[in-house]
């Protein structure tokens, strides 16, 4: 399917690669998105690797290179979203309908379901990497309706939604201790109640190595645990109870920094223990 999507770009005389000239007209960009989504829907047959890879091609086009020729797509088209984040030009190609108003009737594993979660992941990636608030188009509360199962992917999606809540908290003008305690409590409960499949198969911290070696059962588990440790980092960095002055502030900051370093090592250890080039590195 990825090959078919790339062939669409060749056949319509406008390039897919952000390293080349961008879409010449708004109509060309819309045509490209419509055709790629049509191809993606036609492959909704359980071919997970192809679908996820193609979704990534369709959902995330980063043109942070120096260019002034960004497509200006009408938000009313409900097809794509163009935005600028902290000075970097980013083109987010998202399927707005399921992202902003997910339906509880979406079948788990369907193309709608995959696009929905890929869209949230993309928004969180942009938010964390560019230290910017989540897009207002993301309806996290409604998406909680889609996490009623108990399988590994659903368990990971719950932590992905929790990460969205944590990011929202960190960018809030007022960060109450009650909200902080609720977020910290959910993280602890999620970890304590995790399925046995989330337990590492093998862990080794060798002397002289920067990151521990952590073997996990599958990619979904790896992502869920990375989200969990990222939430811990965000909450440690935005703890409203840290004193503002004096020796107590310095001591609390040192403790927090040490815990953050441990979580960073765990996140990197999970990634390094996977394949040489793996989504966990993102």
N, C-alpha and C positions, 0 to 999 in steps of 0.2 A: 504493500500500500504506500509506503514511503516513496518508492520509485514512481508510482503513479502521480503522487502529489508533485514531485519534482518535475515530471513530464508536463504537468499542467502549466508550470511556469515557463517552460521552454516553448510550448505550443502557442501561448498567448502573447508572446513577444514582450514579456516584461519579467525581469529576473527576480528570483526568490532571494538570492544571497544579498545581505545588507552591505557586502563589500562592493557591490556593483551599483549602478544608477537605480534609484528607487522608482516606485511606480510613477508613471508619467502623469496619470490622471486619477482622480478619485474613483471613476468608474472602473478602471483597471484593477484597483485594489479590491473593490467590492466584488468584482467578478472572480478574482483569485480566491477570496475567502469563501464565496458561495460554492465554487467548484471543489475546493479542498474539503469542505464540510460534507458535500454530497458524496465524495469518495469515502470519507471516514464512515458515514452512515451505511454505505453499501458493504462495509467490511465488519459490521457489528455481528460477528459470529464466534466470538470467544477467542480470537487470535490476539491474546493480551499484548504480546511483545510488539506486534505491528501496530496495534491500535494506540498504545501508549506512546510509541515512538512518533507516529504520525500526529497525534494530538500535540506532542511537544513542538513539532515543526509548525503546526497551525497556530497553537496558542501563544507561543512566545517568540517574537522577533525583536531582538535587541539591536537597535541602530544607534548606539551610543557614540559611534564615530562622528567626526565633524561633518555635519551635513545640514543644510537648510531646507531640503526638499522633503519635508515630512508630509504625509498625506493628511488632509483635513477631512475626516469622515464625520458625517452628521450623526450625533448621538441618537437621533430618532430612528436611524436605520436599525438599531438594536443588533448590530453585527460586530462592531469593533469600537475600541476605545483608544484614543490617542492622548497622551499626557506627558508632562514634563515633571521630573522628580529631582529636586535639588540640582538643577542645572543640566541634568543628563536627559537627552531626548530618548524616550522609550516608547515604542509602539507595542501596545498590548492588544493582541488579536484574541478576543474572547467571545464565546457564545453567550451573549448577555442574558438571553431568556432564562436558561436553567441556572446561571450563576446568580442572578439577582432574585429569582423567585423559584427556587427548586420545588419540584412536585414530589410528594410522598409516593406517587405512583411510579416513579422512575425505578426501573428494574436494576438491582445490584449487578454491576458488571456491564451494564449497557453503555452505549456510547454517550448517552446523556449523563449517566452517573460518572463516567470517567472524565468527561469534559468539565463537569461541575467541580470535582475534586482537584483536577489539574489547574483549573482557574484559581481556586483558593490557594493552592501551593504557589502559583505564580505571584499572586498578590502578596503573599507573605514573604516570598523571596525578595521581591522589590522593596517591600517595607523594611525588612531587616537590613538588607545590603545598603539601602540609601537612607536609612534612619528617617523614614517618612511614615505618616499614619496610613492605615489601610484605606483603600478606596471605599467611598461611601456606597458603591454598588454592591459590595459584598454583604449578604444577609446571613451572618453567622448563626443567629438565633433560629432561623428557619431551617438551616442545614442540620441542626441537632436532630430533627425528625428523621434524618436519613441514617442515624447511627443506633438503630435498635437491635442489631444482631450481636453475636458474641464471637465472631470469627476474628482472625488476626487483623485483617484489613479494617474492619469496623473499629476494633480496639485502637489501632493506629490513627484512624480518622478522628476519633474522639480527642486524642492528644493534639492532632493538627488543629481542631477547632479550639482547644484550650490554648494553644499557642496564639491563635488569633485574638482570644480574649486577653492574653497577657500583653501582646503588642498594643492592643487598644488601651489597656491600663497604663502602659509606659508612656503613651503619647497624650494621656488625659491631662487637662490643666490642673485638676484636683485629684490627687491619689489618696483615697481614704485607706485607713488601716483595716477597716472591715472588708473592703474589696480585696485588699492584699491578702488578708487571712483566708478569704474564701478561695482565692486562686492557689495559694500555697497548700491549703487543705485538699483541694481537688487533685493536685499533683501527687501528694502523698497517697491518697486513696487509690488513684489510678495505678500507681506503682505497686502498692501492697496487694491489690486485687488482680494484678495482671495474670493472664493465662500462663500455664507452665511453658508454653512455647516461646515466651519472651525471656526465659532464663537462658543465659549464655551457655553454649555447648562447651566452650573452653575459654579460659582467661589466663593470661600470663603476662606479668610485668617484669621483663628481664632487666637486670642492672645495665646501666649505660644506654638504654633506649629511651627515647622521648615519649613514645606512646605505648600503652599496653596492647597486647594482642588479644582481640575479642572475637570469638567465632559465634555467630548467631545462626538460627535455623533457616531464615529466609530474608529476602530484601525488605519485605513489609515490616517485619520485626525490627530490623536495623533502622528503618526510617522512624518508627514509633519511638524507639529509645533515644534516637537523636533529637526528636522533637521534645521529648521529656527533659533531656539535659539542657536544651536551649531555653526552655521555659524556666528552669532553675537559674540559669545565668541571668536572664532578664529580671527575675524577681530579686535575686541577690544584688544586682546593680541598681535596682529601684526600690530598695527596702525603705519605707517611710519611717521606720523606727531607728535608723542609724543616727546617732547624735550628730549635731551640726558643728560642734566646736570641741576643742580640748583633746586631752589624752584619750578620753572615751571614744571620740570620733575616730582618732587615728587607729586605736586598737580594733574597733569594729570594722574599719575599712580593710585592715590587714587580714582579718579573719575572712571577710567576704571575698577579697581578692584571691586568697588561697583556695577557697571552695570553688571559685570561678575557674581557676586554673585546672583543678581536678576535673570539672565538667568538660572543659575544652579538651583536655587530654583524652577523656572518654569518647567524646564525639569524633575526634580525629583518629583514635584507635579503632573505632568501629569502621570508619571509612578505609583506613589503611589495611585492615584485615580482610576487606572485600577484594574484588578484582582491581587490577591496576588502574583502570578507568571505569568509574562506577558513579551512579547518581548520588551515592552517599557522600561523595566528595563535595557536592554542592551544599 
